[in-house]
Every structure is written in structure tokens, then in C-alpha cells.
């Protein structure tokens, strides 16, 4: 990363540490919603495609340094 470059934070699911089967979508919890609506780029990885993982953009505006 370079100074002030966008850092994209991806979300998957959230749930209790001791019960991995109980999961919720990040945005179903009110404190997880970010204000930013779009990102400059997105590249699905091979791992995401093979595992069927649906990552969602966090909406958090994060800049490097």
C-alpha cells in the first residue's frame, strides 16, 4: 500500500466463538454498518469461488496510514 491508498475490509459472517454453527450476516447487526457504499476495485479469489464464500464490502472508509 501507499500513503492514503484505499484499504478494503471484507466481511463474511459473525457468530459466537464457542458455537461455530451459529452465524449471522454482518449487516444484520447494527454496529457493523459502514457509511461508504462503493469501492474502487473487487477481485474474487479462486479460494472464494471454490469454497462458495460470499464476502461483502464492509462500508468502512479506511486509508493506509
C-alpha positions in Angstrom: 0.0 0.0 0.0 1.0 3.6 -0.5 0.0 6.6 1.7 -3.7 7.3 1.6 -4.5 4.3 -0.6 -7.8 2.7 -0.1 -7.8 -0.4 2.2 -10.8 -2.6 1.6 -12.2 -4.6 4.5 -14.3 -7.6 3.6 -16.9 -9.2 5.9 -18.1 -12.8 5.9 -20.2 -13.8 8.9 -20.1 -13.2 12.6 -21.1 -15.5 15.5 -20.2 -16.8 19.0 -16.7 -18.0 19.4 -17.7 -21.2 21.1 -20.6 -22.1 18.7 -19.3 -22.0 15.1 -22.6 -23.2 13.7 -24.5 -20.1 14.9 -23.7 -17.4 12.4 -25.2 -14.1 11.3 -24.7 -11.8 8.3 -22.5 -8.9 9.4 -25.1 -6.3 8.3 -27.8 -7.9 10.4 -26.0 -6.3 13.4 -26.5 -2.5 13.7 -22.9 -1.7 14.9 -21.3 -3.3 11.8 -22.7 -1.0 9.1 -20.2 1.4 7.5 -21.0 4.6 5.6 -19.2 4.1 2.4 -21.3 2.5 -0.4 -18.8 1.6 -3.2 -15.2 0.5 -3.6 -12.7 1.2 -6.4 -12.0 -2.5 -7.2 -13.0 -6.0 -6.3 -11.4 -9.3 -7.4 -12.9 -12.6 -6.4 -10.1 -15.0 -5.5 -10.0 -18.7 -6.5 -10.4 -19.7 -2.9 -13.7 -17.7 -2.6 -15.1 -19.3 -5.8 -14.1 -22.9 -4.7 -15.4 -22.5 -1.2 -18.6 -20.7 -2.1 -17.7 -17.9 0.3 -19.7 -14.7 -0.3 -17.7 -11.8 1.0 -19.4 -8.4 1.5 -17.8 -5.0 1.4 -17.7 -3.6 5.0 -18.6 0.0 4.0 -15.8 1.3 6.3 -13.7 4.1 4.8 -10.1 3.1 5.6 -7.0 4.7 4.2 -3.4 3.4 4.6 -1.6 5.4 7.3 
